[in-house]
Every structure is written in structure tokens, then in C-alpha cells.
Amino acid sequence: MPTQGFQKVLGIELDEVSPERIAAHIDIDHRHANSGGAVHGGILMSLADSLGAMGALQNLGPTQRTATLESKTNFVRACVGARITAECQPLHVGHQTSVWHTVVRDEDGRICAHVWQTQIHFDAPGFKTPTGGSAK
């Protein structure tokens, strides 16, 4: 599964994609920083949201899609360094929803954030992305 759209803008690089685990990293530069010089919290949240959606898609049929219903982030520490990593795993995968937990770490392996999100699953035969391609 290649990254596309906003994921490319963020610089997300996928390291592992399976129905049970999505792992990725972002090489950090000045565009990712907040006013204090750490990685902006929105980057961490966007990374986790992207991985949760990718994980949900790995568990859906070819005409199904997903959207985030709810997302909660607990920031544990400022994330600094040249790379952040994230690992996302399902806590529940059902017919209509799935729940995902993502741990975001700094380059020294310290946890920066925990993100929990609930994805809704729905049928969308013939769905096209804004660029005209398939979303899966």
C-alpha cells in the first residue's frame, strides 16, 4: 500500500503493512516543528490517524471504505529528533467498526504519544478518490 495525498505531504514512509500491524516513520525537518522546536502535535495525530485508517482498510473488503469516528490523543512528552516512528495495532475489528491504538516514539524510542481511534466501516461500491483513483 503506497502512501498518497496528505500522507505524502507529511512525509510518511511505511515500514510494515498487515491487518494486524501498521508501522511507519517520518524523517523530521523544520516543516514539522512547532514554535518551541519540537514536532508539532498535529503531525503525531495525523500520522496516527493515517495508520489507523490504513489498518482498517487492510481488514475490509474491496468495496468497503473507512472513516474516523473518534480519535483521542494522550501526549506523553515532546517529540524531538530527526525521526519519529509509529506502530498501530487493532484492539477490535468488527463488521461495522474497528478500534486502533497507535504508539508514536521519538528517535530514541521514547513514547511521545498514545492515540486511540475508532473507525467506521461502510460499503462504497464505485468509490473514487478526489484524484480519480481507487482509495485502496
Sequence and secondary structure as in RCSB ss.txt:
>XXXX:A:sequence
MPTQGFQKVLGIELDEVSPERIAAHIDIDHRHANSGGAVHGGILMSLADSLGAMGALQNLGPTQRTATLESKTNF
VRACVGARITAECQPLHVGHQTSVWHTVVRDEDGRICAHVWQTQIHFDAPGFKTPTGGSAK
>XXXX:A:secstr
    THHHHHTEEEEEEETTEEEEEEE  GGGB TTSSB HHHHHHHHHHHHHHHHHHTS TTEEEEEEEEEEEE
 S   SSEEEEEEEEEEE SSEEEEEEEEE TTS EEEEEEEEEEEEE TT   TTSS   
